[in-house]
Structure formats: structure tokens, C-alpha cells
């Protein structure tokens, strides 16, 4: 929280703000890709098909609604349905 408190009193250059706008997207993409892969020692990563199946409706929801809460709900429900089915 300290950086937020300190930075609220300063005006950052537009170039820095433009760069910082991409940070949440990059972090979310990294977390999403990591959840789609299963790491195994000495082998190439395998695909986690349940997470991939749950992320497809969530991805479509974010494109249509642009609402993070609805996207999370659809993703959790999709993961739950797939987990019960398999």
C-alpha cells in the first residue's frame, strides 16, 4: 500500500502511466497460462483440460460483457460443472 500512498501525491509522466496500464493485463495473462499447464519434472508441460474448458466460457463472457464479476462467476460455475462431470 505504501507505493499507492506515496504516488498519489505525484504526477507521473504519460509514458509511465501508459506502461503501467499494461501491467495488470500481463499479470492476468501469466496467471491464466500457468493455470492451463501442468508441470511435470523431466517432461514438457501438459494441458489442464478442465481449466481450459472452464476458461472458454469465461473468455467469451469477458468479450461480451466486459464485466469482471460476471466473468469470474461464469468461470467458477464452468469449473464446478466440469469438475462434477469428470
Biotite code that builds the C-alpha atoms (Angstrom):
import biotite.structure as struc

atoms = struc.array([
    struc.Atom([0.000, 0.000, 0.000], chain_id="A", res_id=1, res_name="UNK", atom_name="CA", element="C"),
    struc.Atom([2.941, 2.315, 0.552], chain_id="A", res_id=2, res_name="UNK", atom_name="CA", element="C"),
    struc.Atom([3.589, 2.915, -3.183], chain_id="A", res_id=3, res_name="UNK", atom_name="CA", element="C"),
    struc.Atom([-0.058, 3.875, -3.703], chain_id="A", res_id=4, res_name="UNK", atom_name="CA", element="C"),
    struc.Atom([0.036, 6.335, -0.823], chain_id="A", res_id=5, res_name="UNK", atom_name="CA", element="C"),
    struc.Atom([3.305, 7.888, -1.994], chain_id="A", res_id=6, res_name="UNK", atom_name="CA", element="C"),
    struc.Atom([2.358, 8.029, -5.697], chain_id="A", res_id=7, res_name="UNK", atom_name="CA", element="C"),
    struc.Atom([-0.990, 9.698, -5.142], chain_id="A", res_id=8, res_name="UNK", atom_name="CA", element="C"),
    struc.Atom([0.884, 12.924, -4.338], chain_id="A", res_id=9, res_name="UNK", atom_name="CA", element="C"),
    struc.Atom([2.935, 12.855, -7.569], chain_id="A", res_id=10, res_name="UNK", atom_name="CA", element="C"),
    struc.Atom([2.007, 13.257, -11.216], chain_id="A", res_id=11, res_name="UNK", atom_name="CA", element="C"),
    struc.Atom([3.680, 10.572, -13.325], chain_id="A", res_id=12, res_name="UNK", atom_name="CA", element="C"),
    struc.Atom([4.598, 11.178, -16.979], chain_id="A", res_id=13, res_name="UNK", atom_name="CA", element="C"),
    struc.Atom([2.131, 9.886, -19.572], chain_id="A", res_id=14, res_name="UNK", atom_name="CA", element="C"),
    struc.Atom([4.694, 7.365, -20.871], chain_id="A", res_id=15, res_name="UNK", atom_name="CA", element="C"),
    struc.Atom([4.982, 5.782, -17.407], chain_id="A", res_id=16, res_name="UNK", atom_name="CA", element="C"),
    struc.Atom([1.196, 5.688, -16.983], chain_id="A", res_id=17, res_name="UNK", atom_name="CA", element="C"),
    struc.Atom([0.769, 4.066, -20.408], chain_id="A", res_id=18, res_name="UNK", atom_name="CA", element="C"),
    struc.Atom([3.299, 1.395, -19.440], chain_id="A", res_id=19, res_name="UNK", atom_name="CA", element="C"),
    struc.Atom([1.629, 0.746, -16.076], chain_id="A", res_id=20, res_name="UNK", atom_name="CA", element="C"),
    struc.Atom([-1.748, 0.246, -17.774], chain_id="A", res_id=21, res_name="UNK", atom_name="CA", element="C"),
    struc.Atom([-0.430, -2.983, -19.330], chain_id="A", res_id=22, res_name="UNK", atom_name="CA", element="C"),
    struc.Atom([0.875, -4.470, -16.076], chain_id="A", res_id=23, res_name="UNK", atom_name="CA", element="C"),
    struc.Atom([-2.475, -5.938, -14.864], chain_id="A", res_id=24, res_name="UNK", atom_name="CA", element="C"),
    struc.Atom([-3.121, -7.462, -18.300], chain_id="A", res_id=25, res_name="UNK", atom_name="CA", element="C"),
    struc.Atom([0.310, -9.075, -18.354], chain_id="A", res_id=26, res_name="UNK", atom_name="CA", element="C"),
    struc.Atom([-0.082, -10.452, -14.819], chain_id="A", res_id=27, res_name="UNK", atom_name="CA", element="C"),
    struc.Atom([-3.535, -11.877, -15.540], chain_id="A", res_id=28, res_name="UNK", atom_name="CA", element="C"),
    struc.Atom([-2.333, -13.462, -18.791], chain_id="A", res_id=29, res_name="UNK", atom_name="CA", element="C"),
    struc.Atom([0.608, -15.052, -16.977], chain_id="A", res_id=30, res_name="UNK", atom_name="CA", element="C"),
    struc.Atom([-1.615, -16.453, -14.238], chain_id="A", res_id=31, res_name="UNK", atom_name="CA", element="C"),
    struc.Atom([-4.109, -17.763, -16.787], chain_id="A", res_id=32, res_name="UNK", atom_name="CA", element="C"),
    struc.Atom([-1.432, -19.505, -18.880], chain_id="A", res_id=33, res_name="UNK", atom_name="CA", element="C"),
    struc.Atom([0.106, -21.002, -15.740], chain_id="A", res_id=34, res_name="UNK", atom_name="CA", element="C"),
    struc.Atom([-3.268, -22.463, -14.702], chain_id="A", res_id=35, res_name="UNK", atom_name="CA", element="C"),
    struc.Atom([-3.652, -24.102, -18.121], chain_id="A", res_id=36, res_name="UNK", atom_name="CA", element="C"),
    struc.Atom([-0.397, -26.030, -17.848], chain_id="A", res_id=37, res_name="UNK", atom_name="CA", element="C"),
    struc.Atom([0.532, -28.965, -15.620], chain_id="A", res_id=38, res_name="UNK", atom_name="CA", element="C"),
    struc.Atom([4.235, -29.043, -14.807], chain_id="A", res_id=39, res_name="UNK", atom_name="CA", element="C"),
    struc.Atom([5.880, -32.455, -14.647], chain_id="A", res_id=40, res_name="UNK", atom_name="CA", element="C"),
    struc.Atom([9.511, -32.980, -13.767], chain_id="A", res_id=41, res_name="UNK", atom_name="CA", element="C"),
    struc.Atom([11.582, -34.018, -16.768], chain_id="A", res_id=42, res_name="UNK", atom_name="CA", element="C"),
    struc.Atom([8.707, -33.636, -19.253], chain_id="A", res_id=43, res_name="UNK", atom_name="CA", element="C"),
    struc.Atom([7.097, -30.927, -21.313], chain_id="A", res_id=44, res_name="UNK", atom_name="CA", element="C"),
    struc.Atom([4.101, -29.252, -19.665], chain_id="A", res_id=45, res_name="UNK", atom_name="CA", element="C"),
    struc.Atom([0.729, -30.907, -20.273], chain_id="A", res_id=46, res_name="UNK", atom_name="CA", element="C"),
    struc.Atom([-2.566, -29.098, -20.789], chain_id="A", res_id=47, res_name="UNK", atom_name="CA", element="C"),
    struc.Atom([-5.043, -28.977, -17.928], chain_id="A", res_id=48, res_name="UNK", atom_name="CA", element="C"),
    struc.Atom([-8.173, -29.700, -19.963], chain_id="A", res_id=49, res_name="UNK", atom_name="CA", element="C"),
    struc.Atom([-10.616, -28.890, -17.150], chain_id="A", res_id=50, res_name="UNK", atom_name="CA", element="C"),
    struc.Atom([-9.171, -25.391, -16.700], chain_id="A", res_id=51, res_name="UNK", atom_name="CA", element="C"),
    struc.Atom([-9.098, -24.860, -20.454], chain_id="A", res_id=52, res_name="UNK", atom_name="CA", element="C"),
    struc.Atom([-12.741, -25.946, -20.716], chain_id="A", res_id=53, res_name="UNK", atom_name="CA", element="C"),
    struc.Atom([-13.765, -23.600, -17.906], chain_id="A", res_id=54, res_name="UNK", atom_name="CA", element="C"),
    struc.Atom([-11.812, -20.692, -19.346], chain_id="A", res_id=55, res_name="UNK", atom_name="CA", element="C"),
    struc.Atom([-13.537, -20.785, -22.746], chain_id="A", res_id=56, res_name="UNK", atom_name="CA", element="C"),
    struc.Atom([-16.970, -19.613, -21.496], chain_id="A", res_id=57, res_name="UNK", atom_name="CA", element="C"),
    struc.Atom([-15.259, -17.156, -19.135], chain_id="A", res_id=58, res_name="UNK", atom_name="CA", element="C"),
    struc.Atom([-13.251, -15.750, -22.049], chain_id="A", res_id=59, res_name="UNK", atom_name="CA", element="C"),
    struc.Atom([-16.396, -15.380, -24.157], chain_id="A", res_id=60, res_name="UNK", atom_name="CA", element="C"),
    struc.Atom([-18.147, -13.721, -21.214], chain_id="A", res_id=61, res_name="UNK", atom_name="CA", element="C"),
    struc.Atom([-15.413, -11.114, -20.798], chain_id="A", res_id=62, res_name="UNK", atom_name="CA", element="C"),
    struc.Atom([-15.561, -10.295, -24.509], chain_id="A", res_id=63, res_name="UNK", atom_name="CA", element="C"),
    struc.Atom([-19.352, -9.885, -24.436], chain_id="A", res_id=64, res_name="UNK", atom_name="CA", element="C"),
    struc.Atom([-19.959, -8.291, -21.036], chain_id="A", res_id=65, res_name="UNK", atom_name="CA", element="C"),
    struc.Atom([-16.627, -6.597, -20.174], chain_id="A", res_id=66, res_name="UNK", atom_name="CA", element="C"),
    struc.Atom([-17.626, -7.191, -16.542], chain_id="A", res_id=67, res_name="UNK", atom_name="CA", element="C"),
    struc.Atom([-15.071, -8.839, -14.256], chain_id="A", res_id=68, res_name="UNK", atom_name="CA", element="C"),
    struc.Atom([-17.611, -10.044, -11.671], chain_id="A", res_id=69, res_name="UNK", atom_name="CA", element="C"),
    struc.Atom([-19.774, -11.810, -14.258], chain_id="A", res_id=70, res_name="UNK", atom_name="CA", element="C"),
    struc.Atom([-16.670, -13.327, -15.845], chain_id="A", res_id=71, res_name="UNK", atom_name="CA", element="C"),
    struc.Atom([-15.461, -14.728, -12.517], chain_id="A", res_id=72, res_name="UNK", atom_name="CA", element="C"),
    struc.Atom([-18.908, -16.151, -11.744], chain_id="A", res_id=73, res_name="UNK", atom_name="CA", element="C"),
    struc.Atom([-19.137, -17.833, -15.170], chain_id="A", res_id=74, res_name="UNK", atom_name="CA", element="C"),
    struc.Atom([-15.617, -19.228, -14.779], chain_id="A", res_id=75, res_name="UNK", atom_name="CA", element="C"),
    struc.Atom([-16.293, -20.638, -11.312], chain_id="A", res_id=76, res_name="UNK", atom_name="CA", element="C"),
    struc.Atom([-19.605, -22.167, -12.388], chain_id="A", res_id=77, res_name="UNK", atom_name="CA", element="C"),
    struc.Atom([-17.967, -23.630, -15.507], chain_id="A", res_id=78, res_name="UNK", atom_name="CA", element="C"),
    struc.Atom([-15.122, -25.107, -13.459], chain_id="A", res_id=79, res_name="UNK", atom_name="CA", element="C"),
    struc.Atom([-17.619, -26.559, -10.973], chain_id="A", res_id=80, res_name="UNK", atom_name="CA", element="C"),
    struc.Atom([-19.730, -28.165, -13.681], chain_id="A", res_id=81, res_name="UNK", atom_name="CA", element="C"),
    struc.Atom([-16.693, -29.659, -15.388], chain_id="A", res_id=82, res_name="UNK", atom_name="CA", element="C"),
    struc.Atom([-15.283, -30.874, -12.065], chain_id="A", res_id=83, res_name="UNK", atom_name="CA", element="C"),
    struc.Atom([-18.566, -32.674, -11.252], chain_id="A", res_id=84, res_name="UNK", atom_name="CA", element="C"),
    struc.Atom([-18.858, -34.132, -14.765], chain_id="A", res_id=85, res_name="UNK", atom_name="CA", element="C"),
    struc.Atom([-15.327, -35.524, -14.844], chain_id="A", res_id=86, res_name="UNK", atom_name="CA", element="C"),
])
